[in-house]
Amino acid sequence: MTGPDILDDTTDDYERLETELVAQDRDAARVSTADVDERSARRLVDELIEDDVVTPVPDQRILVHEPSGEAFDSITQLAVFHRGWRAARDAEDN
């Protein structure tokens, strides 16, 4: 037998393991946004308004996330967005 034995070839196993490890790393680096309830969202947005990160536009009933320029009509959507935005910025800095 001149070629490698198909039963001894572990290339596919290695590639599957590598793919799984990369996926686990990605999952560990993600920020969970599923735990953002209305109370925590309101608290976060209030802090962002105080820190001039978010600007309310009362006549349009929207909140503008100043660093990104994105506008939101939902406090929860803004809180989830800001958490993801912050996580992405932190990942870029590392």
N, C-alpha and C positions, 0 to 999 in steps of 0.2 A: 504494500500500500504506500503510494508516494505522496498523496495529499493528506491534509489534516482530517482526522476522524470527526464526523459531524457531531457525534455525541460528546466529544472533548472540546468543541468550540464554544467558548464562553463569551464571545463578542456581543451577542444579543443580550445576554444577562447583564453584562457590564453597562451597555447603553441604557437598558431599562433602569438599572440602579442609579446611574448618573442622572437620568431624567427625573426620577423620583426625588433624589436629593436636591436637585435644583428647585423642584416644585415645593418641597418642604422649606427651603430657605426663603423662597418668595412668600410663602404663607406666613412664615415667622416675621418677616419684615413688614407685612401689611398692618395697617392700623384698623382695628375693629370699629366699624361704624354702626353695627347692629344694636349696640347698647345705648344709642342716643335717644332718650325719651324727651318729651316736650319740656319737662322741668330742667333737665341738664342742658338742653339746647337753648332754652331761654337764658339760663345762667351764663353760658358761654357767650352768647350773642350780646348780652348786657356788658360783659367784660370787654368784648371786642369793640363795642361802641365807646366805652370809657377810654379805651386805648387808641381810639381813632383809626382802628383797622376796618371798622364797618361804619358806613354813613347811612342813617335812615333818610328816606325821601318821602315825607308824609303825604304830599299831594298825589304821589303816584303809588303809595302804599307798597314800596319796595325797600329793600336793604341792599346797599352796594358794598361789596367786598373790595375795598380800595386797592390792595396789592395786585389783585387779578383783574379788577374792572368788571367782574361778574355781578349781575343784579339778581336778587331773589325775592319772591313774594311769600316765602315760607321760612320761618325761623329754623325748623328742623332741617330743611334742605341746606340752608346756609351753614348750620353747625356741622353737618356731615361733610359738606364741601370743604369747609375750613380745616377740619381734621385731616382730610385727605391731602389738601394743599400743603398743610404744614408738614405732614409726613414726607411728601415728595421733596419739599425744600430741605428737610433734614437729611434725607437720603442723598441728595445732591452734594450737601456739605461734607458728607463722609467719604 
